[in-house]
Amino acid sequence: MIGRLQGKLIEKVPPQILIDVNGVGYEVDVPMSTFCNLPTEGQPLTLLTHLVVREDAQLLYGFATTSERQAFRALIRISGVGPRIALAVLSGMSPNDLADAVDQNNIGLLTRVPGIGKKTAERLVLELKGKLNGSAFATTQGTTASDAHNDIVSALLALGYSEREAQSAVRQLPPDVTVNDGIRLTLKALAR
């Protein structure tokens, strides 16, 4: 099992990044919360990882925090929830928010995540009850407004929203919004 990667960030295209670890390039899918906190290309990077081995592929998923990886692992243990849906959940909410939604039986919040219907949300609440204990979420790094808005649009597109929906939601954001806050605000606006 590959549990951690430490290397240099080579490329980032939501939701996938490429990390050079001593000459070997690892393709890693990450939730948007992790993606938004990545350093610039060429900078050192350390990620916690989870390896999924399938009959046709070996896929790496990366996380900035232990709580994100724990939440991901709890999510993929649920029938009907694969790694892509787990990434979508963690892209739309922090592990703390997910734990709160589960504890409060907030099925409505969970169904706002693309790919999760009412039955899957009910199953999440039922099976995750008492199993999630979120911890401090990673802090955001500063970026310019234009870069932040581009990253937010890319994140929304990766989550399944149309270009028109993403651009419309981003236009309503304040110019100095961080990527992490911008994603949260646009997801809330799009869920209405």
C-alpha positions, 0 to 999 in steps of 0.5 A, a space after each residue: 500500500 502506498 500511504 504517502 508521497 513526497 516529491 515535486 508537483 509537476 502538473 495540476 489539472 483538476 481533479 488530477 495532479 502529477 507528482 515527481 518522486 525521485 524520477 517517477 511520476 505518480 498520477 494522483 486524484 485529489 478532492 478539490 479541498 486538497 487541490 485548492 491548497 496545492 503549491 505552485 508547480 515545481 514546488 515540493 509537496 507531501 500527500 497522504 494517499 490511498 491506493 485502489 487496486 482494480 482489475 483494470 487499474 491501480 489508482 492513487 488518491 491523495 489528501 492534504 490531511 489525515 481527516 480527509 483520508 479517513 473520511 474518504 476511506 469511510 465513504 468508499 466502504 459504503 455500498 454504492 459509493 466509489 472513489 469518484 463519489 467520495 472525492 465529490 463529497 470531500 470536494 463539496 464539504 470538509 470532513 467536519 461538515 460531513 460529520 455534522 451532516 451525518 450526525 444531524 441526519 442532514 440528507 438534503 445537504 448530502 444530496 446536493 453533491 453531484 452523484 448522490 441521490 436520496 437513497 445513497 444519502 440515507 445510506 451514508 447517514 445510516 452507515 457513517 453515524 458515529 464513525 467520522 471524527 473530523 479534525 482541523 481542515 487545511 488552511 488555504 493559501 493565497 492566490 490572485 483573484 484571477 487565478 482563484 476564480 479560474 481554479 474555482 471554475 475548474 473545480 466546479 467543472 470537475 464536480 459535474 457542473 456546466 461551464 455556464 453554471 460555473 461561470 455564473 456562480 463565480 461572477 457573484 463572488 467577491 474579487 478577493 475570495 480565496 479558492 477554498 471559500 469560493 468553492 464553498 460559496 459557489 456550491 451553496 449558491 448552486 445548491 439553491 
